[in-house]
Amino acid sequence: MAGKVRGTWAALSVNPGSGAWVICHAYPGKAPILEMHGAPVSVSITPAGRGEGPVTAADVDLARQLVTAAQTYLAEMQRLHAPTDGAGTAGPERAA
């Protein structure tokens, strides 16, 4: 983790299972809420001080980091899910 941690902080590890879903609630004039639901846990991500002030450059930077990490997560999940040719790599006829 880079940077100085301020305010409320928690660490949480979630294995949401196959029924999990993710949604982003957007509101006019107010910061969005990103949520992941998977029984029995729901996780919400919002900027610190949501509703108490404008979205900051740091908030936008964190959102960009979330997108980058999610893209990496997706690529790794797709790589590991891909059928293999027996040598541990996706065969040319099986690659998506």
Long-range contacts (C-beta under 8 A, 24 or more apart in sequence): 6-48, 7-48, 8-48, 12-41, 12-43, 14-38, 14-41, 14-43, 16-41, 31-55, 31-59, 34-66
